[in-house]
Amino acid sequence: MTGLDTFRGAVLLQRGAEDLLAAAGGTTGTAPDAGCTLSTRFQVASVSKQFTAAAILLLADRGRLSVDDAVHRWLDGCPASWNSMTIGHLLSHTAGLVHWLDLPGLDLTRPIAAEEELRIFADAPLLGAPGQRFSYSSPGYVLLAWIVERAADQSYASFLAREIFEPLAMVASFAGNGDGEPGLAAGHQAGGRVASFELDTVGLGAGDVWSTVGDLARWDRAVASGRILAESARRAMLAVQASIDERDEVIRTEGYGYGCFVGRDSGGRRVIYHTGDNAGFVAVNVWFPDDDVRLVVVSNEETTDLMAIIRPALATAFPASG
């Protein structure tokens, strides 16, 4: 397939139970170096937010919290400007919180205490009143991970492992820095290795999951089947919670649900997706729920042109009629 000639990473395209495309290329960049395979584990960056949202919704199903709960009910040290901010606002990126680039005092590669990270978040002025508009914020998902820990009375990584990854047999997936874990890819930028984002503290809940293309496709199937979430929670996750009107050559984005973008492709097909980029990694998880088609692309080269993979892959899944 065009686009895979110099690709560093892995790609999986499925329709139903059939693999339409399953390929890997390039090297992991670890010591000793090895070729990337379909079993290589990559940082999936902001695709991780799907699991954070699911964790919150699982706890809501169990009556441990509500998406309407005020954030300050769960977290000490919130400023007065956050008084009307809810868990639902965090999930839908309508809390008014800033994104990483607006926090120059935060080093994304170094560990930090939760209290200090919260202080840095709280010191940044809101971009608007909570609930006013969509403004993408990874710090908001860090707050959600902390809320999961308090509501579940366990670490965030343990909750994902016990409540999502293990029940769904996502055996290659985990959250955190990955020290000592086998089969990991190392992040690169323009061919050179780069320092990883810190995933145990700084990026907790926002971009901290490692996974494989197979595990992410398994996740999509579980969401589709209702295996992991109650139907009301699944509907809330996949519904437009915050309106967005953006268009690129492949997808018109209509909004953001809980942990996922919602839109339609150029053929009018409904699509649920999320992209991700960490230092040295890019990823995308695309699911067409009405067509039972899934496309997962992960790469340990930050300069990878994902569109060069996505365009021909979708042409394979949806060939032009006639």
Stockholm file with secondary structure:
# STOCKHOLM 1.0

chainA/1-322         MTGLDTFRGAVLLQRGAEDLLAAAGGTTGTAPDAGCTLSTRFQVASVSKQFTAAAILLLADRGRLSVDDAVHRWLDGCPASWNSMTIGHLLSHTAGLVHWLDLPGLDLTRPIAAEEELRIFADAPLLGAPGQRFSYSSPGYVLLAWIVERAADQSYASFLAREIFEPLAMVASFAGNGDGEPGLAAGHQAGGRVASFELDTVGLGAGDVWSTVGDLARWDRAVASGRILAESARRAMLAVQASIDERDEVIRTEGYGYGCFVGRDSGGRRVIYHTGDNAGFVAVNVWFPDDDVRLVVVSNEETTDLMAIIRPALATAFPASG
#=GR chainA/1-322 SS CTTCTTCCEEEEEEETTEEEEEEEESBCCCSSCCBCCTTCBEECGGGGHHHHHHHHHHHHHTTSCCTTSBHHHHCTTCCGGGTTCBHHHHHTTCSCCCCGGGCTTCCTTSCCCHHHHHHHHHHSCCSSCTTSSCCCCHHHHHHHHHHHHHHHTSCHHHHHIIIIITTTTCTTCEESCCTTCSSBCCCEETTEECCCCCTTTTTTTTSCEEECHHHHHHHHHHHHHTSSSCHHHHHHHHSCSEEEEEECSSEEEEEECSSSEEEEETTSCEEEEEEEEETTEEEEEEEETTTTEEEEEEESBTTCCHHHHHHHHHHHHSCCCC
#=GC SS_cons         CTTCTTCCEEEEEEETTEEEEEEEESBCCCSSCCBCCTTCBEECGGGGHHHHHHHHHHHHHTTSCCTTSBHHHHCTTCCGGGTTCBHHHHHTTCSCCCCGGGCTTCCTTSCCCHHHHHHHHHHSCCSSCTTSSCCCCHHHHHHHHHHHHHHHTSCHHHHHIIIIITTTTCTTCEESCCTTCSSBCCCEETTEECCCCCTTTTTTTTSCEEECHHHHHHHHHHHHHTSSSCHHHHHHHHSCSEEEEEECSSEEEEEECSSSEEEEETTSCEEEEEEEEETTEEEEEEEETTTTEEEEEEESBTTCCHHHHHHHHHHHHSCCCC
//
